[in-house]
Amino acid sequence: MSQQDDLAELFAAEFLAGKAYASIVEARNQASQLLNQPVHPDSPLAKLAGEI
């Protein structure tokens, strides 16, 4: 599975369960935990997380 697929699956499950993120930073932190790597602002991963 690609990183994009992993993130889409994570956020879809979270949103369907009623989860809301207070900020994009919180969403990036969740993405970082899933991907086991930092998601820095203005990085390709941050863009990917923000688009999903």
C-alpha positions as CSV (number, residue, x, y, z in Angstrom):
1,M,0.0,0.0,0.0
2,S,1.2,3.5,-0.7
3,Q,1.6,6.3,1.8
4,Q,-1.4,8.0,0.2
5,D,-3.5,4.9,0.6
6,D,-2.4,4.5,4.2
7,L,-3.3,8.1,5.0
8,A,-6.6,8.0,3.2
9,E,-7.6,4.8,5.1
10,L,-6.5,6.3,8.4
11,F,-8.4,9.6,8.0
12,A,-11.5,8.0,6.5
13,A,-11.8,5.7,9.5
14,E,-11.2,8.5,11.9
15,F,-13.8,10.8,10.3
16,L,-16.3,8.0,10.0
17,A,-15.9,7.4,13.7
18,G,-16.6,11.0,14.4
19,K,-13.1,12.2,15.0
20,A,-12.4,15.9,14.4
21,Y,-9.0,17.5,14.3
22,A,-8.5,20.8,16.1
23,S,-5.8,21.8,13.6
24,I,-3.8,20.7,10.6
25,V,-0.9,20.2,13.1
26,E,-2.9,17.6,15.0
27,A,-3.7,15.8,11.7
28,R,0.0,15.9,10.7
29,N,1.0,14.4,14.0
30,Q,-1.4,11.6,13.4
31,A,0.0,11.0,10.0
32,S,3.6,11.1,11.4
33,Q,2.7,8.3,13.8
34,L,1.1,6.2,11.1
35,L,4.0,6.7,8.7
36,N,6.8,6.5,11.4
37,Q,8.4,9.6,10.0
38,P,8.0,13.3,10.6
39,V,5.5,15.3,8.5
40,H,7.1,18.8,8.3
41,P,5.1,21.8,7.1
42,D,5.6,22.5,3.4
43,S,6.9,19.0,2.8
44,P,5.4,16.7,0.2
45,L,4.0,14.5,3.0
46,A,2.3,17.6,4.7
47,K,0.7,18.4,1.4
48,L,-0.5,14.8,1.0
49,A,-1.9,14.8,4.5
50,G,-3.6,18.1,4.0
51,E,-5.2,17.0,0.7
52,I,-6.7,13.9,2.3
